[in-house]
Amino acid sequence: MKLYNLDHSPYATRVRMQIFKKDLPVAIEPPPAPARTPQFLARFPLGKIPVLELDDGSQLPDSWVIMEYLEDVMPAVS
């Protein structure tokens, strides 16, 4: 599972905080293409960050949706 993140995004920050607090096994990476480029929009059609990419390749594109998913589906590791 990967969180595509931009360090200056307040929306990504709140998701990162939850990941760190719960010690979840989620890789945190920058997007594979610069924001607002055709390559970025091809990968992330809504054009927004953060995006949580699940192991099956599906994506959750909204910080609140991501946080609810992590809270409900992912148990804390520690």
C-alpha positions in Angstrom: 0.0 0.0 0.0 1.3 3.5 -0.9 0.4 7.0 0.0 1.2 9.4 -2.7 2.1 12.6 -0.9 3.3 16.1 -1.3 5.1 17.3 1.9 3.5 20.8 1.7 -0.1 19.5 1.4 -2.0 19.9 4.7 -4.4 17.2 3.5 -1.5 14.7 3.1 -0.1 15.8 6.4 -3.1 14.7 8.4 -3.0 11.3 6.6 0.7 10.9 7.3 0.1 11.7 11.0 -2.4 8.9 11.2 -0.1 6.5 9.5 2.7 7.4 11.9 0.5 7.4 15.0 -0.9 3.9 14.2 2.5 2.6 12.9 0.8 1.4 9.7 2.7 -0.5 7.0 2.1 2.2 4.3 4.9 3.4 2.0 4.9 7.2 1.7 6.1 8.4 -1.7 5.9 11.5 -3.9 3.7 11.2 -7.0 5.4 9.5 -10.0 4.9 12.6 -12.1 4.8 16.4 -11.4 1.3 17.7 -10.3 -1.0 19.0 -13.0 0.9 17.4 -15.9 -0.7 15.1 -18.4 1.2 12.2 -16.9 0.0 13.0 -13.4 -3.6 13.3 -14.6 -3.4 10.0 -16.4 -2.4 8.3 -13.2 -4.6 10.4 -10.8 -7.7 11.5 -12.8 -9.1 13.8 -10.0 -5.8 15.7 -10.0 -5.5 15.7 -6.2 -3.1 14.5 -3.6 -3.1 12.6 -1.3 -4.0 9.3 -2.9 -3.8 6.0 -1.2 -3.1 3.2 -3.6 -4.2 -0.2 -2.3 -2.4 -3.4 -3.0 -4.9 -4.3 -5.7 -4.1 -1.1 -7.6 -7.4 0.7 -6.7 -7.1 4.2 -5.3 -8.7 6.3 -2.5 -8.3 10.0 -3.5 -9.6 12.0 -0.6 -7.8 12.6 2.8 -11.0 12.0 4.8 -11.8 8.8 2.9 -8.3 7.6 3.3 -8.3 8.3 7.0 -11.6 6.5 7.5 -10.3 3.5 5.5 -7.1 3.4 7.6 -9.1 3.6 10.8 -11.7 1.0 9.9 -9.7 -1.5 7.9 -6.1 -1.3 9.1 -5.4 -2.4 12.7 -2.6 -0.6 14.5 0.7 -2.6 14.3 2.0 -1.6 17.7 
